[in-house]
Amino acid sequence: MEHLTWKDRRHIESFLRIGRDVVLGRVCIDGEKCSGCGFCTRACPAGALELADRKARMAEGNALCFSCGDCVAICPEGAIDLEAYLQFRHFFRYLDRGEAQPPRRF
């Protein structure tokens, strides 16, 4: 961060200001397809998924989903899709993310 000006440092997003600086990712889980195996909950590095009534769902409260796609890639039933991606509202939104890539496979 030594190459940033003091004005730029002031505008860097903080995960402490979720909703204002950072919009978290979100997944859509098809309850009909979900078998409740729990692979997705163990694969999620942010702990954004949980099992409830033998079905996967987004965790209650602020589920820190980073849109990594690990849950999508590991689901054997294909029940999970990325619905919204992690977005930065100020400084980092100008970084080029390149072409969208399919989720990695395990």
Residue pairs with C-beta under 8 A, 6 or more apart in sequence:
1 9
1 12
4 12
8 91
11 90
11 91
12 90
12 91
12 92
13 21
13 22
13 88
13 89
13 90
13 91
13 92
14 21
14 22
15 21
15 22
15 64
18 24
18 62
20 89
21 88
21 89
21 90
22 86
22 87
22 88
22 89
23 84
23 86
23 87
23 89
24 62
24 63
24 64
24 65
24 66
24 84
24 86
25 48
25 65
25 66
25 67
25 82
25 83
25 84
25 85
25 86
26 58
26 63
26 65
26 82
26 83
26 84
27 48
27 49
27 58
27 65
27 71
27 72
27 80
27 81
27 82
27 83
28 80
28 81
28 82
28 83
29 49
29 55
29 56
29 57
29 58
29 79
29 80
30 79
30 80
30 81
31 55
31 79
32 79
33 77
33 78
33 79
34 55
34 56
34 77
34 79
35 76
35 77
35 79
36 51
36 54
36 55
36 56
37 76
37 77
38 51
38 56
39 74
39 75
39 76
40 49
40 56
40 70
40 71
40 74
40 75
40 80
41 49
41 50
41 51
41 56
43 70
43 71
43 73
43 74
43 106
44 65
44 70
44 71
45 66
45 68
45 70
46 63
46 64
46 65
46 66
46 68
47 59
47 64
48 58
48 59
48 63
48 64
48 65
48 66
49 56
49 57
49 58
49 59
49 63
49 71
50 56
50 57
50 58
50 59
50 60
51 57
56 71
56 79
56 80
58 65
65 86
66 86
67 82
67 84
67 85
67 86
69 82
69 103
69 104
70 103
70 104
71 80
72 80
72 81
72 82
72 103
73 103
73 104
73 105
73 106
74 106
82 103
87 93
